[in-house]
């Protein structure tokens, strides 16, 4: 397996631990551990590879599938990796909507041929339009050998949420080509009005998600894949070669979140209200500095580099060097001839006081 270095993670490894404010954080603020029972009992192999039945049933209820059509994973990253290993081979082909989290195109690219379909960019100016997806371009990219169409919704890094009609159209494109639609939905529940999971569209849809981004439980490394039973069975066989089963502590806390409807609703409400408040703060800051605001869903936004800087990497290096604040340069999301070096990603999901401090420090640089 020959895979490109993960540009964003290497950037974080270089700068994150020596900085004061992580303004490139891609999830909602972390919850304190004392809100949960952290004692799972004995730390042995007591969890099935697919995860406990009660947890899988809770995920299944939300995704319109059965518990047999859910497998629990160590984060959404593993769910996506296992799906790619299970559905793609050297003779196949994948279509990936970009820009996106690098693993969603780099892992398929290590297995088979990949066609990237970029979002249309918003216009310049203080009232930018949203990033948009032309489904016809996805359809034109599908071949006879296409096995998978991949989309991240809401999108990372742009915060664009494709509407339900677009998701339905993507599903039809994949299904008509005897392919599957894989929809990474880690930010779905951070919307004020979340869309249904893609799995509700039919047996050619796969949804992946987890507790990291929308719940503020990144340290659990708990995720899942929901989809057709043959896909889930193939993923389970691959999982025997990666993590074998969910971690005992992660599964224990995930069970407290997912099988308790009242707690689940409470945590979702807290996260959505937090992100809504922080989004307004960040939008005001961006407009005050003449940066076009595309009204993102989730807790990330992709902004144009301010005037006076050669590109996003120079801007982000200046900010971390002069202000101790980490942003993510847009070239971490450049791929397949598509360059985003005039952009940077800013995350606004962190605690509000940290967000304000980080924005103030960046304002000082500007």
C-alpha positions as CSV (number, residue, x, y, z in Angstrom):
1,X,0.0,0.0,0.0
2,X,1.5,3.3,-1.1
3,X,-0.3,6.3,0.3
4,X,0.5,10.0,0.3
5,X,1.6,11.7,3.5
6,X,-1.4,13.1,5.3
7,X,-0.7,16.8,4.8
8,X,-3.1,18.2,7.4
9,X,-2.0,15.8,10.2
10,X,1.7,16.5,9.4
11,X,1.0,20.2,9.7
12,X,-0.7,19.6,13.1
13,X,2.2,17.5,14.2
14,X,4.6,20.3,13.4
15,X,2.7,23.1,15.0
16,X,-0.2,22.0,17.3
17,X,1.7,21.1,20.5
18,X,3.8,24.3,20.7
19,X,1.0,26.7,20.1
20,X,-1.4,28.4,22.5
21,X,-4.7,28.2,20.6
22,X,-5.8,25.5,18.2
23,X,-8.1,27.5,15.9
24,X,-7.9,24.7,13.3
25,X,-9.8,22.3,15.6
26,X,-12.3,20.4,13.5
27,X,-14.8,19.2,16.1
28,X,-17.0,20.7,18.7
29,X,-15.5,21.5,22.2
30,X,-14.6,18.4,24.2
31,X,-16.9,17.2,27.0
32,X,-15.4,16.6,30.5
33,X,-14.9,12.9,31.4
34,X,-16.7,13.3,34.7
35,X,-20.1,13.5,32.9
36,X,-19.8,9.7,32.3
37,X,-19.2,6.5,34.1
38,X,-15.7,5.5,33.0
39,X,-15.5,2.1,34.6
40,X,-16.3,-0.7,32.0
41,X,-15.4,-3.5,34.4
42,X,-12.8,-5.9,33.2
43,X,-10.6,-4.8,30.3
44,X,-10.9,-7.9,28.3
45,X,-12.1,-9.0,24.8
46,X,-15.7,-9.0,25.8
47,X,-17.1,-6.8,22.9
48,X,-18.1,-8.4,19.6
49,X,-16.2,-7.2,16.6
50,X,-19.3,-5.4,15.3
51,X,-20.0,-3.8,18.7
52,X,-22.6,-4.6,21.3
53,X,-26.1,-5.2,20.1
54,X,-27.7,-2.4,22.2
55,X,-25.3,0.2,20.7
56,X,-25.8,-1.1,17.2
57,X,-29.6,-1.1,17.6
58,X,-29.4,2.6,18.7
59,X,-27.4,3.5,15.6
60,X,-29.6,1.4,13.4
61,X,-32.8,3.1,14.7
62,X,-31.4,6.5,13.7
63,X,-30.2,5.2,10.2
64,X,-33.3,3.3,9.1
65,X,-31.5,-0.1,9.1
66,X,-31.3,-3.1,11.3
67,X,-28.6,-3.8,13.9
68,X,-27.1,-6.4,11.6
69,X,-26.4,-3.5,9.2
70,X,-24.2,-1.6,11.6
71,X,-20.6,-2.2,12.6
72,X,-18.9,-0.2,15.3
73,X,-15.4,1.1,14.6
74,X,-12.5,3.0,16.3
75,X,-13.5,6.4,15.0
76,X,-15.1,7.4,11.6
77,X,-11.6,7.2,10.1
78,X,-11.5,3.4,10.5
79,X,-15.1,3.1,9.2
80,X,-14.1,4.8,6.0
81,X,-10.8,2.9,5.7
82,X,-12.6,-0.4,6.1
83,X,-15.2,0.5,3.6
84,X,-12.6,1.4,1.0
85,X,-10.7,-1.9,1.6
86,X,-13.9,-3.9,1.4
87,X,-15.4,-2.3,-1.8
88,X,-12.4,-1.3,-3.9
89,X,-9.8,-3.2,-5.8
90,X,-7.1,-2.5,-8.4
91,X,-9.5,-2.9,-11.3
92,X,-12.1,-0.6,-9.8
93,X,-12.8,3.1,-9.7
94,X,-14.0,5.7,-7.2
95,X,-15.5,9.2,-7.6
96,X,-14.7,11.5,-4.7
97,X,-16.2,15.0,-4.2
98,X,-13.4,17.5,-3.2
99,X,-12.1,19.4,-1.3
100,X,-12.4,17.0,1.5
101,X,-10.6,15.3,4.4
102,X,-7.6,13.7,2.7
103,X,-8.2,10.1,3.7
104,X,-11.4,10.1,1.7
105,X,-9.5,10.4,-1.6
106,X,-5.9,9.3,-0.6
107,X,-6.9,5.8,0.7
108,X,-9.0,5.0,-2.5
109,X,-6.2,6.4,-4.6
110,X,-3.8,3.8,-3.0
111,X,-6.1,1.1,-4.2
112,X,-7.6,2.1,-7.5
113,X,-8.1,4.9,-10.0
114,X,-9.9,7.9,-8.5
115,X,-11.7,10.8,-10.2
116,X,-12.1,13.9,-8.1
117,X,-15.1,16.2,-8.7
118,X,-14.5,19.6,-7.1
119,X,-17.2,21.8,-5.6
120,X,-17.8,25.1,-7.4
121,X,-16.2,27.8,-5.5
122,X,-18.0,30.8,-4.0
123,X,-17.6,34.2,-5.6
124,X,-15.4,36.9,-4.2
125,X,-16.7,39.7,-2.1
126,X,-18.2,40.2,1.3
127,X,-21.4,38.3,0.4
128,X,-20.0,35.0,-1.0
129,X,-22.3,32.3,-2.2
130,X,-22.0,28.8,-0.8
131,X,-19.8,26.1,-2.3
132,X,-22.0,24.0,-4.6
133,X,-21.9,20.6,-6.1
134,X,-22.8,19.9,-9.7
135,X,-24.3,16.4,-9.6
136,X,-24.1,16.2,-13.4
137,X,-20.3,16.3,-13.1
138,X,-20.4,13.4,-10.7
139,X,-22.6,11.5,-13.1
140,X,-20.2,12.2,-16.0
141,X,-17.3,10.9,-13.9
142,X,-18.9,7.5,-13.2
143,X,-17.6,4.6,-15.3
144,X,-18.6,1.0,-15.9
145,X,-16.0,0.0,-13.3
146,X,-17.0,2.6,-10.7
147,X,-17.6,0.9,-7.3
148,X,-18.0,3.9,-5.0
149,X,-19.1,7.5,-5.0
150,X,-17.8,9.4,-1.9
151,X,-19.1,12.6,-0.4
152,X,-18.6,14.3,3.0
153,X,-21.8,16.0,4.1
154,X,-21.6,18.6,5.7
155,X,-18.3,19.1,4.0
156,X,-14.9,19.4,5.6
157,X,-13.2,21.9,5.1
158,X,-15.8,24.2,3.5
159,X,-18.8,23.6,5.8
160,X,-21.0,23.2,2.7
161,X,-24.1,21.1,3.4
162,X,-25.6,19.5,0.3
163,X,-29.4,19.6,0.5
164,X,-31.5,16.4,0.5
165,X,-32.3,16.7,-3.2
166,X,-28.6,16.6,-4.0
167,X,-28.0,13.6,-1.8
168,X,-30.9,11.8,-3.4
169,X,-29.4,12.6,-6.8
170,X,-26.0,11.4,-5.8
171,X,-27.6,8.2,-4.6
172,X,-29.4,7.7,-7.9
173,X,-26.1,8.3,-9.8
174,X,-24.4,5.6,-7.8
175,X,-27.2,3.1,-7.8
176,X,-27.8,3.5,-11.5
177,X,-24.1,2.6,-12.0
178,X,-24.3,-0.4,-9.7
179,X,-22.0,1.4,-7.3
180,X,-22.5,2.5,-3.7
181,X,-22.7,6.0,-2.3
182,X,-20.5,6.5,0.8
183,X,-21.6,9.5,2.8
184,X,-19.3,10.6,5.6
185,X,-21.8,12.3,8.0
186,X,-19.6,13.2,11.0
187,X,-21.0,16.7,11.1
188,X,-24.6,15.9,10.2
189,X,-26.0,16.4,13.7
190,X,-24.4,19.9,14.1
191,X,-27.0,21.3,11.8
192,X,-30.0,23.1,13.2
193,X,-32.2,20.8,11.1
194,X,-30.2,17.6,10.4
195,X,-30.8,15.7,7.1
196,X,-31.7,12.1,7.4
197,X,-28.7,9.7,7.1
198,X,-28.0,8.6,3.5
199,X,-28.8,5.0,4.5
200,X,-32.5,5.9,4.4
201,X,-32.3,6.1,0.7
202,X,-31.8,2.4,0.0
203,X,-29.4,-0.5,-0.1
204,X,-26.8,1.2,-2.2
205,X,-26.1,3.8,0.5
206,X,-23.5,3.7,3.3
207,X,-23.3,6.2,6.2
208,X,-20.2,6.6,8.4
209,X,-20.1,8.8,11.5
210,X,-19.0,8.8,15.1
211,X,-19.0,10.7,18.4
212,X,-15.9,12.8,17.8
213,X,-17.1,15.8,15.9
214,X,-20.8,16.4,16.8
215,X,-20.7,15.2,20.4
216,X,-17.3,16.5,21.6
217,X,-16.0,13.0,22.4
218,X,-13.0,12.7,20.1
219,X,-10.9,10.9,22.7
220,X,-13.3,7.9,22.7
221,X,-12.3,7.1,19.1
222,X,-15.8,5.6,18.6
223,X,-17.5,5.5,15.2
224,X,-19.7,3.3,13.1
225,X,-20.6,2.3,9.6
226,X,-24.2,1.6,8.6
227,X,-25.1,0.0,5.2
228,X,-26.2,-3.1,3.4
229,X,-25.5,-6.3,5.3
230,X,-23.0,-7.7,2.7
231,X,-20.9,-4.5,3.0
232,X,-21.1,-4.7,6.8
233,X,-20.0,-8.4,6.7
234,X,-17.0,-7.5,4.4
235,X,-16.1,-4.6,6.7
236,X,-16.2,-6.9,9.8
237,X,-13.8,-9.3,8.1
238,X,-11.4,-6.5,7.4
239,X,-11.7,-5.2,10.9
240,X,-10.2,-8.5,12.2
241,X,-7.0,-7.2,10.7
242,X,-7.2,-3.7,12.2
243,X,-8.6,-3.1,15.6
244,X,-10.6,-6.4,16.0
245,X,-13.2,-4.7,18.3
246,X,-14.1,-1.3,19.8
247,X,-12.2,-0.3,22.8
248,X,-13.8,-1.3,26.1
249,X,-13.9,2.3,27.6
250,X,-15.0,3.9,24.3
251,X,-17.8,1.4,23.8
252,X,-18.8,1.8,27.5
253,X,-19.2,5.5,27.2
254,X,-20.8,5.3,23.7
255,X,-23.4,3.0,25.2
256,X,-24.3,5.7,27.8
257,X,-24.7,8.3,25.0
258,X,-26.5,6.3,22.3
259,X,-28.8,4.0,24.3
260,X,-30.1,6.8,26.5
261,X,-32.5,8.9,24.3
262,X,-32.8,11.7,26.8
263,X,-29.0,12.1,27.2
264,X,-28.5,11.8,23.5
265,X,-30.9,14.6,22.8
266,X,-29.3,16.7,25.6
267,X,-25.8,16.3,24.2
268,X,-26.9,17.1,20.7
269,X,-28.8,20.2,21.8
270,X,-25.8,21.5,23.8
271,X,-23.5,21.0,20.8
272,X,-25.8,22.7,18.3
273,X,-26.4,25.7,20.6
274,X,-22.6,26.0,21.2
275,X,-21.8,25.9,17.5
276,X,-24.6,28.3,16.6
277,X,-23.2,30.9,19.1
278,X,-19.6,30.4,18.0
279,X,-20.6,30.6,14.3
280,X,-22.1,34.0,14.8
281,X,-19.0,35.3,16.6
282,X,-16.7,34.0,13.9
283,X,-19.0,35.4,11.1
284,X,-18.9,38.8,12.6
285,X,-15.1,38.6,13.0
286,X,-14.6,37.5,9.4
287,X,-16.8,40.3,8.0
288,X,-15.1,42.9,10.2
289,X,-11.9,41.9,8.4
290,X,-13.3,41.8,4.9
291,X,-13.3,38.0,4.6
292,X,-16.2,36.6,2.6
293,X,-18.4,34.3,4.8
294,X,-20.0,31.3,3.1
295,X,-22.4,30.5,6.0
296,X,-21.1,27.0,6.8
297,X,-22.9,24.1,8.6
298,X,-20.8,22.2,11.2
299,X,-17.9,23.9,12.9
300,X,-15.4,24.6,10.1
301,X,-15.2,27.3,7.5
302,X,-12.9,27.7,4.5
303,X,-11.9,31.3,4.1
304,X,-9.8,33.2,1.5
305,X,-6.4,34.3,2.6
306,X,-6.3,38.0,3.5
307,X,-4.5,40.4,1.2
308,X,-0.8,40.8,1.8
309,X,0.1,37.1,2.0
310,X,1.4,35.0,-0.8
311,X,-0.7,32.0,0.0
312,X,-2.4,30.1,2.8
313,X,0.8,28.5,4.1
314,X,2.6,31.8,4.5
315,X,-0.4,33.3,6.3
316,X,-0.8,30.3,8.6
317,X,3.0,30.2,9.4
318,X,2.8,33.9,10.2
319,X,-0.2,33.5,12.5
320,X,1.3,30.5,14.4
321,X,4.7,32.2,14.6
322,X,3.5,35.7,15.7
323,X,0.3,34.9,17.6
324,X,0.7,31.2,18.7
325,X,-2.5,30.3,16.9
326,X,-2.8,27.2,14.6
327,X,-4.9,27.5,11.4
328,X,-5.0,25.0,8.6
329,X,-3.5,26.1,5.3
330,X,-5.7,25.4,2.3
331,X,-3.0,23.5,0.4
332,X,-3.6,20.6,2.9
333,X,-6.8,20.1,0.9
334,X,-5.3,20.6,-2.6
335,X,-5.5,17.5,-4.8
336,X,-5.7,16.2,-8.3
337,X,-4.8,19.5,-9.9
338,X,-7.2,21.5,-7.7
339,X,-5.4,24.1,-5.7
340,X,-6.7,25.7,-2.6
341,X,-3.6,27.5,-1.6
342,X,-5.4,30.8,-1.4
343,X,-7.7,29.5,1.4
344,X,-7.3,28.5,5.1
345,X,-9.5,26.4,7.3
346,X,-10.7,27.9,10.6
347,X,-12.5,25.8,13.2
348,X,-15.0,27.5,15.5
349,X,-16.1,24.5,17.6
350,X,-13.7,25.1,20.5
351,X,-14.8,26.7,23.9
352,X,-16.1,30.2,23.3
353,X,-13.5,32.0,25.4
354,X,-10.7,30.2,23.5
355,X,-12.3,31.1,20.2
356,X,-12.5,34.8,21.1
357,X,-8.8,34.8,22.2
358,X,-7.7,33.0,19.0
359,X,-9.7,35.4,16.8
360,X,-8.3,38.4,18.7
361,X,-4.8,37.2,18.2
362,X,-5.3,36.6,14.5
363,X,-6.8,40.1,14.3
364,X,-3.6,41.4,15.8
365,X,-1.6,39.8,13.0
366,X,-4.0,41.3,10.4
